[in-house]
Amino acid sequence: MSNLMPLPHDYQQQLDYKVNQLSQRLAPFNAPDLQVFASAPEHYRMRAEFRVWHEGDELYFIMFDKQTKEKYRVDQLPAANQLINSLMPAILDFVRDRPTLRSKLFQVDFLTSTTNEAVISLLYHRQLDEQWQADAASLREHLQQYGKVSLIGRARKQKLVLGNEAVHESLQVAGTTYLFEQVENSFTQPNAGINEAMLSWAHEKSQALSGDLLELYCGNGNFSIPLAGQFKRVLATEISKTSVYSAQTNIALNKTDNVTVVRLAAEEVTQAINGERVFRRLEGIELTEFDCKTVLVDPPRAGLDAATLAMVARYPNIIYISCNPETLADNLTYLSDTHDIEHAALFDQFPFTEHTEAGVVLRQR
């Protein structure tokens, strides 16, 4: 088993390859030249997950090679930010000789922020007791030298929180600072620098738009809140309860008064807008009062389903953020019958992987 992670190399070459691939995918739709937003080649990830390997008295983190499925030892992770790299050995050194913390520990998850906060989740194959809580409190105190650290212990049907369940992120968009609660075990953008680039790009490209904004897959309000000032009102939808609660918290944190968040899946939004179903979760919200001329979608890798795609195509302006250029191209095959691509961008959210984040702005002909 190797004990070394390969150091990043040839970043520009890998980025150029992604640009070429995305350009080829968008070429059939007469897309303009890509705006390219490069990542920092190291220390860009705000999240990381590691399995814990027990070998006699030794204890270390491992990851698995995606191709060979073989495990390899990870002492430092160049992709992870400096805070995660500082916390990794500190946790293992503390846990190694403390049986209550070490026994049946099989995974450690890190969620961090640029504000030097961290939530560390310790996952166990056993139930956690009062002694674990006492030793975990000592571990948490030991880790405060690195930043504002909270701990969560997880076992089957058990979750013990020491501190907070979320970090607070600060993002700069068009000269304004936005604050976001980012909750453990829920989706957040992993690359804070590229997230700022995506938000700034969407903010700039929406300056000429008017009316209200409909957003599908809004998450914790990552796009909704920075874009709110560009529109009269924002109707944001999300299916995850945790993300909806977090979005409402973030709306309050940023004193944003024109964003309404509802807990609906994209398919349900389509049914509600088409008048096919009535949802109790929309009680007190009259969809016909919104004058949405723009829709923003940031769907999962599968892209938009057929019904949602048909609904989205009715809007004059579409801002489409995609983590999967293949399904983006599939969806554009349909949307290009009615819309033209005015702007296109590549956001290198995941350096040194095959994954590419893309953005397009479409206008109805």
Order of alpha helices (4+ residues) and beta strands (2+ residues): alpha-beta-beta-beta-beta-alpha-alpha-beta-beta-alpha-beta-beta-beta-beta-alpha-beta-alpha-beta-alpha-beta-alpha-beta-alpha-beta-alpha-beta-beta
